[in-house]
Each structure stands twice: as structure tokens, then as C-alpha cells.
Amino acid sequence: MQIKNIIFDFGGVLLDLEPSATYRDMSELGIFDGDAHEFYLANKSLFDGYEKGKVITENFLWNIQAKCKRVPPVDKVIKAWNAMLLGWNPGKLKFLEAVSQQYNTYLLSNTNELHLEWVRRDLKNQHGITDFDQRFFKKSYYSHRIGMRKPDQEIFAFVLEDASLNAGETLFIDDNADNVAAAASLGIHAKLHISNADIDLEGLLSEIRQT
């Protein structure tokens, strides 16, 4: 079946990321001391709640500050939280421009208010783009705005229904194996991407044609 629709993950696929930078900066602020993964698991409900829009930014920041013996200024907490965002490879923007002319393109991102604000500023200040969602996508789905997040199957079902997409005509590209597996379980052609690498779209489409 011919691919007509492409759903892109955001961070790690389009926007370059380095999550370890956030854990490094948070550790330097004294927000946690020890293993970064253990810190995430211990606070999973807070992080997931923020990505689902169930925790507002002010409460999220307060909860992070409250974990410190010496409370850091909120601007430093925000800077540490955004440290993982590396910005855009200009080639990815050119890639999106071309692909959006050939396919129905969509964005599906686990993100939050602070990160999206940073992305908006960076696109405007570094690339002169103020209409990112409208320019490159038929529709963008941000987890904190729709109350769902990957890899929960419900978010993929929601996107398929909301955009009236046929799963068999849809390619999903993500750098997280759990997200890819969840999308594939609904019949979407889901492909795992190497974080921050260039997107070999022709290679992915060739793989689908051979299956």
C-alpha cells in the first residue's frame, strides 16, 4: 500500500536533543544526586503529568525546586530543564519543506510548555520562522495539549481518527523503540530513527515496499 501520510516525532528526529545535558545541569544545581535514570523513575508521575498537561508549569518548577536543600532560582531551573534542546540542523528544515509538498505530514510529540516555548523562540530568532506548525504540517499533536503521551496506544488511535488517516498508508518515525512498537501495534508503518541523525526517507520507504 502506498504511503500517503508521515507522522514525525519531534525531539531526536527533527529537533536535535541531548537529554543528558538536562540531567547534568540539574545535578549541578543540586536537584538530584545520583543516577539520572533513578531520578526520572522516582519522579515519573511529575514528568509524565507535565507532558500530559496535568501539571501546570508553575507547579512543575516548584516541585523541582522543592527537591533541593538550597532552592535554586527559577530561571536556573528553567535553563537546566531546557539544556537538552540543542536546536535545529538547517537541513532538517529544508527536508521538511520538501517532504510536506509530497506527503500529508504530521507532528506527534511528547513535550511540555517550557520546551515548546523554547522551540518557538529558537525558530523565530535563529531561523526567522513564526509559522512552524502551519508551514510544515497538516496538524501538530503536542502531548501537553491533548492530554495523552507516547507510548500509550490511545494517542496513536487518537491521531489516526482525528486526522482521518489509514494506518496502512501512514509512516511513523520516532527515536524511541517503545513508541515505535505502540504505533506498529495499530498497523502503522513505524520505523525507529537514530537520535539526531539525518532522515533517510527513501530508505524507509524502500523497506516498507519490500515488506
LORO-494542 format. One record per residue (C-alpha): x, y, z. Coordinates in steps of 0.5 Angstrom, whole numbers, padded with zeros to 4 digits, always signed. Layout:
N
XYZ ...
END
This chain:
211
+0000+0000+0000 +0003+0007-0002 +0005+0011+0004 +0001+0018+0004 +0002+0020+0011 +0008+0021+0015 +0008+0023+0022 +0014+0025+0025 +0017+0025+0033 +0020+0032+0035 +0026+0031+0039 +0031+0027+0037 +0028+0026+0030 +0027+0034+0028 +0030+0038+0033 +0037+0036+0036 +0037+0033+0043 +0042+0032+0049 +0038+0029+0055 +0044+0028+0059 +0045+0036+0059 +0039+0037+0063 +0041+0032+0068 +0048+0034+0068 +0045+0042+0070 +0040+0039+0075 +0045+0035+0078 +0050+0042+0079 +0044+0045+0082 +0043+0040+0087 +0037+0038+0085 +0039+0031+0085 +0045+0027+0087 +0046+0020+0084 +0044+0016+0078 +0040+0020+0073 +0035+0014+0071 +0033+0013+0078 +0032+0020+0079 +0027+0020+0073 +0024+0014+0075 +0023+0017+0082 +0019+0023+0079 +0016+0019+0073 +0009+0022+0075 +0011+0029+0076 +0015+0029+0069 +0009+0025+0066 +0004+0029+0069 +0008+0035+0066 +0008+0032+0059 +0000+0031+0059 -0001+0038+0061 -0004+0035+0068 +0001+0039+0072 +0002+0047+0070 +0009+0050+0069 +0009+0054+0076 +0008+0047+0080 +0013+0043+0076 +0018+0048+0077 +0016+0049+0085 +0016+0041+0085 +0023+0041+0082 +0026+0047+0087 +0023+0043+0093 +0028+0037+0092 +0034+0042+0093 +0037+0043+0100 +0038+0050+0098 +0033+0052+0093 +0036+0055+0086 +0033+0061+0083 +0027+0059+0078 +0031+0062+0072 +0037+0057+0073 +0032+0051+0074 +0029+0053+0067 +0035+0054+0064 +0037+0047+0066 +0031+0044+0064 +0032+0047+0057 +0039+0045+0057 +0037+0038+0053 +0035+0043+0047 +0040+0043+0042 +0037+0047+0036 +0036+0046+0029 +0040+0043+0024 +0038+0047+0018 +0038+0041+0013 +0032+0039+0017 +0028+0045+0016 +0030+0044+0008 +0028+0037+0009 +0021+0038+0012 +0020+0044+0007 +0021+0039+0001 +0017+0033+0004 +0011+0037+0006 +0010+0038-0001 +0010+0031-0003 +0006+0028+0003 +0001+0029+0009 +0006+0031+0014 +0004+0031+0022 +0008+0032+0028 +0007+0028+0034 +0011+0030+0040 +0012+0028+0048 +0013+0035+0050 +0011+0041+0055 +0010+0048+0056 +0017+0050+0057 +0020+0046+0052 +0015+0049+0047 +0016+0056+0049 +0024+0055+0048 +0023+0052+0041 +0018+0058+0039 +0024+0063+0041 +0029+0059+0037 +0026+0058+0031 +0024+0066+0031 +0031+0068+0033 +0035+0063+0029 +0031+0062+0023 +0026+0067+0022 +0020+0062+0023 +0014+0064+0026 +0009+0059+0023 +0013+0053+0024 +0006+0048+0025 +0003+0051+0019 +0008+0051+0015 +0011+0044+0015 +0005+0040+0018 -0003+0039+0017 -0003+0039+0024 +0001+0038+0030 +0000+0034+0036 +0003+0036+0043 +0002+0031+0049 +0001+0037+0054 -0004+0040+0049 -0008+0034+0048 -0007+0030+0055 -0004+0024+0052 +0003+0022+0051 +0007+0016+0048 +0008+0010+0048 +0001+0010+0051 -0003+0007+0045 -0009+0012+0046 -0005+0017+0043 -0004+0014+0036 -0011+0012+0036 -0013+0019+0037 -0008+0022+0032 -0011+0017+0027 -0018+0018+0028 -0017+0026+0029 -0013+0026+0022 -0018+0021+0019 -0011+0017+0017 -0011+0010+0014 -0006+0006+0019 -0003+0002+0013 -0002+0009+0009 +0002+0012+0014 +0009+0012+0016 +0011+0014+0023 +0018+0016+0025 +0021+0016+0032 +0027+0015+0036 +0024+0011+0042 +0023+0004+0041 +0017+0003+0046 +0014+0009+0042 +0015+0005+0035 +0012-0001+0038 +0006+0002+0040 +0005+0005+0033 +0006-0001+0030 +0001-0005+0034 -0004-0001+0031 -0002-0002+0024 +0002+0004+0023 +0009+0003+0019 +0013+0005+0025 +0021+0006+0024 +0026+0007+0029 +0031+0013+0028 +0038+0014+0031 +0037+0020+0035 +0039+0027+0032 +0041+0023+0025 +0039+0025+0018 +0033+0022+0016 +0034+0017+0010 +0026+0018+0008 +0028+0014+0001 +0031+0008+0005 +0025+0008+0010 +0020+0008+0004 +0024+0002+0001 +0024-0002+0007 +0016-0001+0007 +0016-0003+0000 +0020-0010+0001 +0015-0012+0007 
END
